[in-house]
């Protein structure tokens, strides 16, 4: 199972402890996490299921390329980091 980590800046808004979840794609892994924590879904993805504009997801240190379908492949021992992408100046 993939290890899913949510950064502290996201945890200020909704409880989302580190956890393991099964899935072959980012979508499948996140859906498994959201099944146990439905409130978290609205912070990470929009109503179409696409990654929100100010969110970033990394698999094993690389940013995902498919922000719409979340189809990037996930290995069984991957580390997935979900974070708010901060911007401004």
C-alpha positions in Angstrom: 0.0 0.0 0.0 1.1 3.6 -0.7 2.0 5.8 2.2 -0.1 9.1 2.0 1.1 12.1 3.9 -0.7 15.5 4.2 1.4 18.5 5.1 0.8 20.5 8.3 -0.6 23.5 6.5 -3.5 21.3 5.2 -3.9 19.7 8.6 -4.8 23.1 10.1 -8.1 23.0 8.1 -9.1 19.3 8.3 -7.8 16.3 10.3 -5.8 14.2 7.9 -3.2 12.0 9.5 -0.6 10.0 7.6 -2.0 6.7 6.4 -1.6 3.8 4.0 -4.0 3.2 1.2 -4.2 0.8 -1.8 -4.6 1.8 -5.4 -2.8 1.6 -8.8 -3.3 5.4 -9.5 -3.4 8.6 -7.6 -7.2 8.7 -8.0 -7.6 5.2 -6.5 -5.4 5.9 -3.6 -7.0 9.3 -2.8 -10.5 7.8 -3.2 -9.5 5.2 -0.5 -8.4 8.0 1.8 -11.5 10.1 1.1 -13.8 7.1 1.8 -12.6 7.2 5.4 -12.4 11.0 5.5 -15.1 12.6 3.2 -14.5 16.1 4.5 -10.9 16.0 3.2 -12.1 15.5 -0.4 -13.4 19.1 -0.7 -10.0 20.5 0.3 -8.0 18.4 -2.2 -10.2 18.0 -5.3 -13.0 20.1 -6.9 -16.5 19.0 -7.8 -15.3 17.3 -11.0 -12.7 15.3 -9.1 -9.7 17.3 -10.5 -7.0 18.5 -8.2 -7.7 22.0 -6.9 -5.7 24.8 -8.3 -3.7 25.5 -5.2 -3.0 21.8 -4.3 0.1 19.7 -5.3 0.6 16.0 -5.2 4.0 14.3 -5.4 4.7 10.6 -5.8 8.1 9.5 -4.7 9.4 13.1 -5.0 8.0 13.8 -8.4 5.0 16.1 -9.0 2.1 14.3 -10.7 1.4 15.2 -14.4 -2.4 14.5 -14.6 -4.2 17.0 -12.4 -7.6 16.3 -14.1 -8.0 12.5 -13.9 -5.2 11.8 -11.4 -4.2 8.8 -13.5 -0.5 8.9 -12.6 0.6 5.3 -11.6 1.4 4.5 -8.0 3.6 1.6 -6.9 2.6 -0.5 -3.8 5.4 1.1 -1.7 5.1 4.7 -3.1 5.1 7.8 -0.9 2.5 10.3 -1.8 2.6 13.8 -0.4 -0.4 16.1 -0.7 0.2 19.8 0.0 -1.2 23.2 -0.5 0.8 25.0 -3.2 1.4 28.4 -1.7 1.8 31.4 -3.9 2.0 35.2 -3.7 4.7 37.7 -3.0 
